[in-house]
Amino acid sequence: MNLKGLSFIGPRRGQPTDKPFHAANPASGKGLEPPYHGATVEEAEEACALAGEAFRTFRRTTPAERAAFLRRIADEIEGIGDALPQRYVEESGLPAGRANGERGRTCGQLRMFAAALESDGWNRPLIEPAQPDREPLPKPDTRLRYIALGPVAVFGPANFPLAFTVAGGDTASALAAGCPVVVKAHSSHPGVSEMVGAAIRKAIDACGMHEGVFSLLFGSGSKIGPVLVNHPAVKAVGFTGSQSVGRSLFDLAAARPDPIPVFAEMSSINPVILFPGRLAEEADAIVDGLYGSVTLGVGQFCTNPGLVLLPEGAAADAFAEKLAAKLGAHDAAPMLNRGTCEGYDAGLERLAKTSGVETLLRPEPEHGPGGCHAAPALFRVGAADFLKADPLHEEVFGPVTLLVRCSDADTVRKVITAVSGQLTVSFHANASDVSANADLIADLETFAGRLVCNGFPTGVDVSASMVHGGPYPATTDSRFTSVGTRAIDRFLRPVCYQSFPPEALPPELRD
Amino acid sequence: MNLKGLSFIGPRRGQPTDKPFHAANPASGKGLEPPYHGATVEEAEEACALAGEAFRTFRRTTPAERAAFLRRIADEIEGIGDALPQRYVEESGLPAGRANGERGRTCGQLRMFAAALESDGWNRPLIEPAQPDREPLPKPDTRLRYIALGPVAVFGPANFPLAFTVAGGDTASALAAGCPVVVKAHSSHPGVSEMVGAAIRKAIDACGMHEGVFSLLFGSGSKIGPVLVNHPAVKAVGFTGSQSVGRSLFDLAAARPDPIPVFAEMSSINPVILFPGRLAEEADAIVDGLYGSVTLGVGQFCTNPGLVLLPEGAAADAFAEKLAAKLGAHDAAPMLNRGTCEGYDAGLERLAKTSGVETLLRPEPEHGPGGCHAAPALFRVGAADFLKADPLHEEVFGPVTLLVRCSDADTVRKVITAVSGQLTVSFHANASDVSANADLIADLETFAGRLVCNGFPTGVDVSASMVHGGPYPATTDSRFTSVGTRAIDRFLRPVCYQSFPPEALPPELRD
């Protein structure tokens, strides 16, 4: 595929600028061609205005038409062939298996929303016929369904070049709802983004959708982001990334003359609780599982387990030793970019220097030819010191976890309560643990959007019952999820049709 | 009932202050006993902290327990007997029939949510069993339900002393969800609020609910409001009232270290479109219906029709003449308080002095013994002048409507587009009108939360398919409704339970 390095402003391409940027291969440090030209403010505004125009027709396409469109996008992405995972590997430093897996997930998501549109429940239709004889007042005929909110601005993260960005979950759910999308591409993987953007443009042409249904903008988030969030045509925002950027977009949206909803998925340390009974029975399996979860994707998952609450005593100490050994034998691998790697170093330094924290494993800061390689780390602290030290409650993005010694269930509750809202809380428990800690386990749902028993938080299954969300700062609105079928709810609003003649009713609300 | 004039801080009463206030009868201007003592900041904080404590147990009560609690509240309200509508009439100036009707609606709402809790769908449970053989990855067992968000602060308006305040829709839906409630009572009707507050307290005792599940605070909104919205234990806000106050609470909530959702229902002028065919056939019936809707409750409904789009020409002029005559024969009646009446006067002045506006009916500003009486008014303007004059696009709270002459469907679309988000849009159309304006009618849903055909917007039916919501500034979040069963969605969030042992699953998610 011939990459041009230019934004997609609806059907046309953006203009070259005099200060383009290059993606870099984090494994080698080498720059990647072509140069990428950031969108101008005017181009970003044009993309939003086009989305507003497109909304007028796109919102009225049938669910079947949008389902066909989503499937066509998936087909076009698959049609790119090997060039896509090759570029993915070059831009992310992640292995080919991950690239292929994430492509499968992305296309699977698009097809999941297509299937959802063919089910009866996606827009929650409800018919309540008139009751002329109801006392004290007659009931009018009222019928309810949920409709598209309007154009959505999507901001993807560095860590999922496919599944959370250009054609990822935010875009797929917004398009499914009937909302045009303007994507701000992450500057770590512009090539993958351009390939997927071109696939969406092809699908638009093939399906006869309005040309403004999709735009893709390269360039600086601090320049383009506020333009998208403040544009009158934009009616919602989907964001995945850091807490500081997510919060700044949320603040902008809330300050608009007409505030718009922002679903920002931001920060989580995903506590894992090891109860003593299960730990005694399954220590080796838990070491293996935790090792895999901490190192997966070089620790760069939103659901990376950054905190492990374990008992005091010899069994837990032996567990820690085995885990340290296993993590210590793991090869360094490139993180997504230099900034991420530097953030990881700074995070390890913060952990290491906090009072009461023992360093069980800390790699030399040797970052390889691209300056991005990182190896796992492991720290340990007592609950009392943990509770005193706010810096320990914050996410360190990368392959590191902090063990917290907790003498009893009460202490576990205190530690969980001390950290803020989470995407996930996991716990390892046998039947006796479950029965001895029933009250605590029943309360875990107040801290997170997803609870995992005897498993690890990485590997978010994409399904109708998945929740990728949670109390702030995991997200800016815990009432929604960004993964799974119900991600569409973020971009829908209810409308009641009262006493409508059948011919004016939407098809799904006719008798 | 012996009114004490003191807040309910959970189970105890607030302290007397040295600057109490009295409610006034808007019909007579006479002050009403007893004096009411505003809650202190400390008392408001205590109420929030109690709600936070109560949440720990209340959120885990069964749906059946909460249903019994809601029904008991309804029974206790009915048990107050005639004293309640009597006080309602004294405090609001509204007639006894309205008082009784609103009591019925309030108790009906409580029972509707009780019934909803006994249905399967209220918290959207979904079970997706494991698929160990799924390719490329096994699917874990994942189960979804929606749980209570946390304590809710409720701010009621002056215009619904029962159905939108102490035990109104916000409180009923929050309690149904499992959220404790702290209500800031409106200072126009403290006596009705205290009676209903006492009924809720009785129901708490009778049902053995945690004592912090409900508090009721009297006093200044500008003092108490920020305390409630900023308190760490409070996790959501329900508000009905003016745009300025609603927006200020929204801004406070968005600026918290952990932003919380605010559903504020604020401002709407509820356009009514009269298409020519239907107008020719049914002019007299539309005059009668519009007259009733404009004057209902002295025009003090959120859904009051403040804008009527009608054709140009003789038929429309005759319609306007008949409507003016009918409204002109309507007796003045007391508005809710002096401030509301003064706002109405100022609004009429704003309409009358705007360029191009014809005054068809404007009452003398003779406000009776309480300074609150107001009579209907009617104005007319051409679409071109309307489109130029922003002040005409804003709500005038009271029994007034503005006729806008629109030469064709395109002009109707321009006028509807010029006004901001609405709770409702109504249209009167016969079969030919519907067919000639199919495109416009299909787009009306983009402007409002509820569309009404051949009817009027006042009289919001309380049912599962009702929507009382809409784009800003009708509300601060168009994705929700404050009336009807789905009002509960505002106070729920999804949680996924992955690979849970049956004994740790919530009952509704067991096989």
Interface residues (C-beta under 8 A of the other chain):
Chain A: R56 R59 R60 G101 G104 L126 I127 E128 P136 L137 K139 P140 T142 R143 L144 I147 L149 F250 D251 A254 A255 D258 P259 P261 S420 G421 A431 V434 S435 A438 I441 A442 D443 E445 T446 A448 G449 R450 L451 V452 C453 N454 G455 G459 D461 S463 A464 S465 M466 V467 G469 P471 Y472 P473 T476 D477 S478 R479 F480 T481 G484 R486 D489 R490 L492 R493 P494 V495 C496 Y497 Q498 S499 F500 P501 E503 A504
Chain B: R56 R59 R60 G101 G104 L126 I127 E128 P136 L137 K139 P140 T142 R143 L144 I147 L149 F250 D251 A254 A255 D258 P259 P261 S420 G421 A431 V434 S435 A438 I441 A442 D443 E445 T446 A448 G449 R450 L451 V452 C453 N454 G455 G459 D461 S463 A464 S465 M466 V467 G469 P471 Y472 P473 T476 D477 S478 R479 F480 T481 G484 R486 D489 R490 L492 R493 P494 V495 C496 Y497 Q498 S499 F500 P501 E503 A504
